Amino acid sequence: MGSYSETWALAGGSLVGVTDDVEREGRMEITNDMRVVGTIKDPNLEEILSLDPDFVILTPDVDNQIKIAETLKQSNINHAFFKVEEFEDYLKMLKICTDITARKDLYEKNGLLIQKEIEDILSKIENKDKKHKVLFIRAFSSGAKAKKDDNVTCTILKNLDTVNIAAQHPSLLEDLSIEEIIEEDPDFIFVTTMGDEQKAIDGLKNGIETNPAWKSLSAVKNDRYIMLPKELFHYKPNAKWGESYRYLAEIIYPEIFN
């Protein structure tokens, strides 16, 4: 995974093989010393073994990655599974990686300093009287769905003391019902896109935005219907996690952060 490859690099490790999303996400430059070893869902085991790596990073979310772990074990190749959904997960992964690379300084720089930045942001919104209602949408070319709590953006929004209306209306997770959105009238509507960004945006314009009631929503009328940058909210932000928190905090609490 691109985010895990970047975490290893942030820990001072070198990369000999990466999956193709590293290039697609634009996180890192693929150098002559690196080889693309398939995709996240279908890593090329032969390519991986040919590189004779010291350590292989895997995710338990992909069946094919779980399957190749047995071969790696039989080949005496060190490997580990990581699952990163929020900053604390990233921090734990970075700690393990910097322990391996013996780069405590990079754990401080790319982990603990980011943690302090996030803590400072959260400390400023303690004891706020009002909890803003939010709707978070993940849009793609063929449709859009609300998300509740199982991704980076939802976790950040929760920690910023907002109320995600999809948690109260689970049906929004399958279908964006304008009736339920109107009923809750969220203060903010945030969107990230998957795949082709323009096609996802066009999908919203030709879909839910065509309903006349859409323009009556407070978030839409007050310019709080906001497209979020992929690098901070669709992909794992890693060392930019603090930027992700600040980006949303400045929008939700302008009286504090601007």
Buried (B, 14 or more C-beta within 10 A) or exposed (E): BBBBBBBBBBBBBEBBBBBBBBBEBEBBEBEEEBBBBBBBEEBBBEEBBEBEBEBBBBBEBBEBBEEBBEEBEEEEBEBBEBEBBBBEBBBBBBBBBBEBBEBEEBBEBBBBEBBEBBEEBBEEBEEEEEEBBBBBBBBBBEBBBBBBEEBBBBBBBBBBBBBBBBBEBEEBBEEBBBEBBBEBEBBBBBBBBBEEBEBBBEBBEEBBBEBEEBEEBBBBEEEBBEBBEBBBBBBBBBBBBBBBBBBBBEBBBEEEBE
